[in-house]
Amino acid sequence: MIERTNSADIEDSVKSTLTDFLGDERGDDLIEYALLCGLMGAIGVVAFPDIADKMSAAYSEWVSSAKDAWEPCPPAPASCP
């Protein structure tokens, strides 16, 4: 047999469930960290192309200056300083 419930009981049940759900703070930290990680990821996706070009230019400059600073040793029998 199907029980009939009135709309006031259903409304009270929905209000009670929503109040319990909104008042429950378990998992809030996890959600905040997930949102923070998502924001950082989005910023990284937007900023990486510009940063990648600057990093490439800086590394290329460092490599060329390191190559220019290197002085090979003279052939044997002379020794390196």
C-alpha positions as CSV (number, residue, x, y, z in Angstrom):
1,M,0.0,0.0,0.0
2,I,1.3,3.5,-0.9
3,E,1.3,6.0,1.9
4,R,0.3,9.5,1.1
5,T,2.3,12.3,2.5
6,N,1.2,15.9,2.6
7,S,3.3,18.7,1.1
8,A,4.2,20.1,4.5
9,D,6.0,16.9,5.5
10,I,7.9,16.9,2.2
11,E,8.7,20.6,2.5
12,D,10.0,20.0,6.1
13,S,12.0,17.0,4.9
14,V,13.6,19.0,2.1
15,K,14.4,21.9,4.4
16,S,15.9,19.6,7.0
17,T,18.1,17.9,4.4
18,L,19.3,21.2,2.9
19,T,20.0,22.6,6.3
20,D,22.0,19.5,7.2
21,F,23.9,19.6,3.9
22,L,24.7,23.3,4.0
23,G,25.8,23.1,7.7
24,D,28.1,20.2,7.2
25,E,31.7,21.5,6.8
26,R,33.4,18.2,6.2
27,G,35.4,18.3,3.0
28,D,35.6,22.1,2.8
29,D,39.4,22.0,2.9
30,L,39.5,19.5,0.0
31,I,37.3,21.7,-2.1
32,E,39.3,24.8,-1.4
33,Y,42.6,23.1,-2.3
34,A,41.0,21.7,-5.5
35,L,39.9,25.2,-6.5
36,L,43.3,26.6,-5.7
37,C,45.0,24.0,-7.8
38,G,42.6,24.6,-10.6
39,L,43.3,28.3,-10.5
40,M,47.0,27.8,-10.4
41,G,46.8,25.4,-13.4
42,A,44.8,27.9,-15.4
43,I,47.3,30.7,-14.6
44,G,50.1,28.4,-15.7
45,V,48.4,27.6,-19.0
46,V,47.9,31.3,-19.7
47,A,51.4,32.4,-18.6
48,F,53.6,29.5,-19.8
49,P,54.0,30.5,-23.4
50,D,55.4,33.9,-22.5
51,I,57.6,32.4,-19.8
52,A,58.8,29.6,-22.1
53,D,60.2,32.1,-24.6
54,K,62.0,34.1,-21.9
55,M,63.5,30.9,-20.4
56,S,64.7,29.7,-23.8
57,A,66.3,33.1,-24.6
58,A,68.0,33.1,-21.1
59,Y,69.3,29.5,-21.5
60,S,70.6,30.2,-25.0
61,E,72.4,33.3,-23.8
62,W,73.9,31.3,-20.9
63,V,75.1,28.5,-23.2
64,S,76.7,30.9,-25.6
65,S,78.5,32.8,-22.8
66,A,79.7,29.5,-21.3
67,K,81.1,28.4,-24.7
68,D,82.8,31.7,-25.2
69,A,84.4,31.5,-21.7
70,W,85.9,28.1,-22.2
71,E,89.5,27.9,-23.3
72,P,90.7,24.5,-24.3
73,C,94.1,23.2,-23.1
74,P,97.0,23.3,-25.5
75,P,98.0,20.1,-27.1
76,A,100.4,17.8,-25.1
77,P,103.2,18.0,-23.7
78,A,102.0,21.4,-22.4
79,S,99.8,21.3,-19.3
80,C,96.6,23.1,-18.5
81,P,96.8,26.0,-16.0
